[in-house]
């Protein structure tokens, strides 16, 4: 869990009194015969921290917060001292003071535009490497926006390494910033639910016993295109009256939230529940027949799609690079490009239980095989190891 400011400041002071080891703290015990192993005995007492900056942290259910929480927890399980800072909860000046006091060996920013500027200033002031993890907003919007692009470019140009969740995002960024190609690293995401929490769907929305439930988990903002399925689903519900559409996620942009609320009026088969705790997602998705993604763009891997597949739910997703990284058509899910394809895919899934079962099982196997949490954490450790010099 991302620790409160005062607690972290106390921890930083304790770290300053620690005596660092004489070898690379992230690769102590490494040999040419295999991957580096972390020396866990006494490790925490010797190693200066890695500072992670994220625009949002726990208990937010935004994708950035979920990813940062999972990665920080995984790094700590591997023995690293990680100080994690939620920039939405702590003033920048306080974060800067505490990070400088902790003397990290590396600064890691999740989100180039939102966290990157402060992270870059700190890395330069401390003379340590900066790692930046790209989000979909960074790569697909901010990097191309006339107002925001200079900020993103400056951060990426100052980074020692830039990580992306999928190679397609790296290629997209490299096409805009060719000099960045040598510093781009793909680190696929993973799935981890820290603590399962039950969710009583019936208490929030009473559904018929024979309903076919489509769930769209997303923060409500234009890039997630939450209103897109409503027209096609008007026709789906006319053909299959058992179909229901459930939105789950916070309103992140008020105008889009208001527009969705208006669009849901007169459509009793659709409802927006608002945000639920991340730990309740497994309980909710156990009730879902299909998980829907209508995003205009993704950062290489949508947490919602990855989590749905990990839980064995069939996915119907927009045909965009971020979703194609996970969804193999007719194997681990269905993709749609047009509204007609969205309607047709929804009808197929509503009418064919065996198709839902087959896609769900294949998706679960794909995530288990290719995207285990250990691979994600090892990916970031490899990036860190290359950047932190061996001490004499």
C-alpha positions in Angstrom: 0.0 0.0 0.0 1.3 3.5 -0.7 2.4 4.8 2.6 1.3 8.2 4.1 3.7 11.1 3.9 4.7 11.3 7.6 5.4 7.6 7.8 7.5 7.7 4.7 9.4 10.7 6.0 10.3 8.8 9.1 11.4 5.9 7.0 13.6 8.2 4.9 15.4 9.4 7.9 16.1 5.8 9.0 17.4 5.0 5.6 19.9 7.8 5.7 21.6 6.1 8.6 21.9 2.8 6.8 25.2 1.7 5.4 25.1 0.7 1.7 26.7 -2.5 0.5 29.7 -2.6 -1.7 28.0 -4.1 -4.8 25.1 -3.2 -6.9 22.2 -3.4 -4.4 19.8 -4.7 -7.0 22.2 -7.5 -8.3 24.0 -8.7 -5.2 24.9 -12.3 -5.7 24.4 -12.2 -9.5 26.5 -14.6 -11.6 27.0 -15.1 -15.3 25.2 -18.4 -15.1 21.8 -17.0 -14.5 19.6 -14.0 -13.5 20.6 -11.8 -10.6 19.3 -12.9 -7.2 18.5 -10.4 -4.5 20.4 -10.9 -1.3 17.4 -10.7 1.1 19.4 -11.2 4.3 20.0 -7.7 5.6 19.2 -6.2 2.3 16.6 -3.7 3.5 19.1 -2.3 6.0 21.7 -1.5 3.4 19.9 -0.3 0.3 18.9 3.3 -0.4 15.3 3.4 -1.7 13.9 3.6 -5.1 11.4 6.5 -5.2 8.2 5.9 -7.2 6.0 8.8 -8.2 2.4 8.2 -9.4 -0.4 10.7 -10.2 -2.9 8.6 -8.2 -2.5 5.9 -5.5 -4.5 3.6 -3.4 -7.4 3.6 -2.7 -8.1 5.1 -6.2 -9.3 2.6 -8.7 -7.8 4.4 -11.7 -5.6 2.3 -13.9 -2.4 4.2 -12.9 -3.1 3.6 -9.2 -3.8 -0.1 -9.7 -0.6 -0.6 -11.7 1.6 1.4 -9.4 0.2 -0.3 -6.3 0.8 -3.7 -7.8 4.4 -3.0 -9.0 5.4 -1.3 -5.7 4.1 -4.3 -3.7 5.9 -6.7 -6.0 9.2 -4.8 -5.7 8.9 -4.7 -1.9 8.3 -8.5 -1.9 11.6 -8.9 -3.7 13.3 -7.0 -1.0 13.6 -3.5 -2.4 13.1 -0.4 -0.3 10.5 1.5 -2.3 9.1 4.9 -1.2 5.9 5.5 -3.2 4.3 8.9 -3.6 0.7 9.7 -4.6 0.9 13.2 -6.1 -2.9 13.6 -5.8 -2.6 13.2 -2.0 0.7 15.0 -1.1 1.9 18.5 -2.1 4.8 18.4 -4.6 7.0 20.4 -2.2 6.5 17.8 0.5 7.2 14.9 -1.9 10.3 16.6 -3.2 11.7 17.3 0.3 11.1 13.7 1.5 12.5 12.1 -1.7 15.6 14.3 -1.5 16.1 13.3 2.2 15.8 9.6 1.4 18.7 9.8 -1.2 17.2 7.2 -3.6 19.4 5.4 -6.1 16.7 5.8 -8.8 13.5 7.7 -9.4 10.6 6.0 -11.3 7.7 8.0 -12.6 4.4 6.4 -13.6 2.8 8.7 -16.2 5.2 11.0 -18.1 2.9 14.0 -18.2 1.5 14.0 -14.7 4.4 12.6 -12.7 7.4 13.1 -15.0 8.2 16.8 -14.5 8.7 16.5 -10.8 10.5 13.1 -11.2 12.8 14.6 -13.7 13.7 17.6 -11.5 14.4 15.3 -8.6 16.5 12.9 -10.6 18.7 15.7 -12.0 19.0 17.3 -8.5 20.0 14.0 -7.0 22.1 12.9 -10.0 20.4 9.5 -10.2 18.7 7.8 -13.2 15.1 8.4 -14.1 12.8 5.6 -15.3 9.4 6.6 -16.9 6.5 4.2 -17.4 4.3 5.4 -20.3 0.5 5.4 -20.0 -1.9 5.3 -22.9 -2.7 9.0 -22.3 1.0 9.8 -22.6 1.6 7.9 -25.8 -1.7 8.4 -27.7 -2.7 11.9 -26.6 -0.3 14.0 -24.6 2.7 13.3 -26.9 0.7 14.6 -29.8 -1.0 17.5 -28.1 0.5 21.0 -29.0 0.3 22.2 -25.4 1.4 19.1 -23.5 3.8 17.5 -26.0 6.8 19.7 -25.0 6.4 18.6 -21.4 6.2 14.9 -22.3 9.2 15.2 -24.7 11.3 16.9 -22.1 10.6 14.2 -19.6 11.2 11.3 -22.0 14.4 12.9 -23.4 15.7 13.2 -19.8 14.9 9.6 -18.9 17.6 6.9 -18.7 14.9 4.3 -19.6 11.3 4.4 -20.7 9.0 1.4 -20.2 5.9 0.5 -22.1 3.3 -2.2 -21.5 3.4 -3.4 -25.1 5.8 -3.1 -28.0 3.1 -1.4 -30.1 3.3 1.6 -27.7 7.0 1.7 -27.8 7.0 1.7 -31.6 4.4 4.5 -31.6 6.6 6.7 -29.3 9.8 5.8 -31.2 8.2 7.0 -34.5 7.7 10.4 -32.8 11.0 10.4 -30.9 13.5 8.2 -32.8 16.4 9.0 -30.5 14.4 7.3 -27.7 14.3 3.9 -29.3 17.5 2.6 -27.6 16.1 3.4 -24.2 12.6 1.9 -24.7 11.9 -1.3 -22.8 8.7 -3.4 -22.9 7.5 -4.6 -19.5 4.1 -6.3 -19.9 1.5 -5.8 -17.1 0.2 -8.6 -14.8 -2.8 -9.2 -12.6 -2.9 -9.2 -8.8 -5.8 -8.8 -6.4 -4.3 -8.1 -3.0 -7.4 -8.9 -1.0 -10.7 -10.2 -2.3 -13.8 -8.3 -1.1 -17.3 -9.5 -1.6 -19.6 -7.4 -3.7 -23.4 -7.6 -3.4 -24.6 -6.8 -6.9 -28.2 -7.6 -6.0 -28.3 -4.9 -3.4 -27.3 -2.3 -6.0 -29.2 -3.6 -9.0 -31.8 -6.4 -8.9 -31.5 -8.5 -12.0 -33.6 -11.2 -13.5 -32.3 -14.7 -12.9 -31.9 -15.4 -16.6 -30.1 -12.1 -17.4 -27.0 -12.0 -19.6 -24.8 -9.4 -18.0 -22.2 -7.3 -19.9 -19.9 -5.3 -17.7 -17.9 -2.3 -18.8 -15.3 -1.5 -16.1 -13.8 1.9 -16.8 -13.4 5.4 -15.5 -16.0 7.6 -17.2 -14.1 9.9 -19.6 -14.1 10.4 -23.4 -11.1 8.1 -24.2 -13.1 5.2 -22.8 -16.0 5.9 -25.1 -18.6 4.8 -22.5 -21.6 5.9 -24.6 -20.6 4.1 -27.7 -22.2 0.7 -26.9 -25.6 2.2 -26.1 -26.9 2.5 -29.7 -25.8 -1.0 -30.7 -27.1 -2.4 -27.4 -30.6 -0.9 -28.2 -30.7 -3.4 -31.0 -29.1 -6.2 -29.0 -31.6 -5.9 -26.2 -34.5 -5.7 -28.7 -33.3 -9.1 -30.1 -32.3 -10.6 -26.7 -34.3 -8.9 -23.9 -32.3 -10.8 -21.2 -29.2 -8.6 -21.9 -28.2 -6.1 -19.3 -25.3 -3.6 -19.5 -23.5 -2.5 -16.3 -20.9 0.3 -16.0 -18.5 0.2 -13.1 -16.0 3.0 -12.4 -15.6 6.6 -11.2 -16.6 9.6 -13.2 -13.3 11.2 -14.1 -14.6 13.9 -16.4 -17.8 15.5 -15.3 -19.1 16.4 -18.8 -18.8 12.8 -19.9 -20.4 11.6 -16.7 -23.4 13.9 -17.2 -23.7 12.9 -20.9 -23.7 9.2 -19.9 -26.3 9.8 -17.2 -28.6 11.5 -19.7 -28.0 8.7 -22.3 -28.9 6.0 -19.7 -32.3 7.7 -19.1 -35.0 5.6 -20.7 -32.7 2.6 -21.0 -33.7 0.4 -17.9 -31.4 -2.4 -19.2 -28.3 -0.3 -18.5 -26.9 1.2 -15.3 -23.8 3.0 -14.0 -22.9 1.9 -10.4 -20.0 4.2 -10.0 -16.7 3.1 -8.4 -16.2 -0.1 -6.4 -13.1 -1.2 -4.5 -10.6 -2.9 -6.7 -10.7 -5.9 -4.4 -14.4 -6.4 -5.2 -13.7 -6.7 -9.0 -13.4 -10.6 -8.8 -16.6 -10.9 -7.0 -18.4 -8.6 -9.5 -16.9 -10.3 -12.6 -18.0 -13.7 -11.3 -21.5 -12.4 -12.0 -20.6 -11.1 -15.5 -21.2 -13.1 -18.6 -19.1 -10.8 -20.8 -16.6 -7.9 -20.1 -16.7 -5.0 -22.6 -14.0 -2.5 -23.6 -14.9 0.4 -25.9 -11.7 2.5 -25.5 -10.5 4.8 -28.2 -6.9 4.0 -27.1 -5.1 2.1 -24.3 -1.6 2.2 -23.0 -0.7 -1.3 -24.4 -2.7 -3.3 -21.9 -6.0 -2.3 -20.2 -6.1 -3.5 -16.6 -9.8 -4.2 -17.0 -9.2 -6.5 -20.0 -6.3 -8.3 -18.4 -8.2 -8.8 -15.2 -11.3 -10.1 -17.0 -9.2 -12.7 -18.9 -7.4 -13.7 -15.7 -10.8 -14.4 -14.1 -12.0 -16.5 -17.1 -14.5 -13.9 -18.5 -14.9 -13.6 -22.3 -14.0 -10.2 -23.6 -15.6 -8.1 -26.3 -13.1 -5.2 -27.0 -12.5 -2.4 -29.4 -10.0 -3.3 -32.2 -7.1 -1.0 -31.1 -3.4 -1.8 -30.6 -3.7 -1.9 -26.8 -6.4 -4.5 -26.9 -4.9 -6.5 -29.7 -1.9 -7.1 -27.4 -4.2 -9.3 -25.3 -7.2 -10.3 -27.3 -6.6 -12.8 -30.1 -9.8 -12.8 -32.2 -11.9 -16.0 -31.9 -9.3 -17.4 -29.5 -9.1 -15.3 -26.3 -12.0 -12.9 -27.1 -13.7 -10.9 -29.8 -12.7 -7.5 -31.3 -14.9 -5.0 -33.1 -14.1 -2.0 -35.3 -17.5 -0.8 -36.2 -20.8 -0.4 -34.3 -22.2 -3.2 -36.5 -19.4 -5.5 -35.4 -20.0 -4.5 -31.8 -23.7 -5.4 -32.1 -22.9 -8.7 -33.9 -20.3 -9.7 -31.4 -22.6 -8.9 -28.5 -25.4 -11.0 -30.0 -23.0 -13.9 -30.6 -21.8 -13.9 -27.1 -25.3 -13.5 -25.7 -26.6 -16.5 -27.6 -23.7 -18.9 -27.4 -22.8 -20.1 -23.9 -20.2 -22.5 -25.3 -18.4 -19.6 -27.1 -18.3 -17.6 -23.9 -16.9 -20.6 -22.0 -14.3 -21.3 -24.7 -13.0 -17.7 -24.9 -13.0 -17.3 -21.2 -11.0 -20.5 -20.6 -8.5 -19.6 -23.3 -8.1 -16.0 -22.0 -7.4 -17.3 -18.5 -4.8 -19.7 -19.8 -3.2 -17.0 -21.9 -2.8 -14.6 -18.9 -1.5 -17.3 -16.6 1.1 -18.4 -19.2 2.3 -15.0 -20.5 1.6 -12.4 -17.8 2.4 -13.8 -14.4 3.3 -11.2 -11.7 6.8 -12.5 -11.4 7.5 -11.6 -15.0 6.3 -8.0 -14.5 8.5 -7.4 -11.4 11.5 -9.1 -13.0 11.1 -6.8 -16.0 11.4 -3.7 -13.8 14.3 -5.2 -11.8 16.2 -5.8 -15.0 15.7 -2.1 -16.0 16.9 -1.0 -12.5 19.9 -3.3 -12.6 21.2 -1.8 -15.8 21.0 1.7 -14.5 22.3 1.5 -11.0 26.1 1.3 -11.1 28.1 -1.2 -9.2 29.7 0.3 -6.1 33.5 -0.2 -5.7 
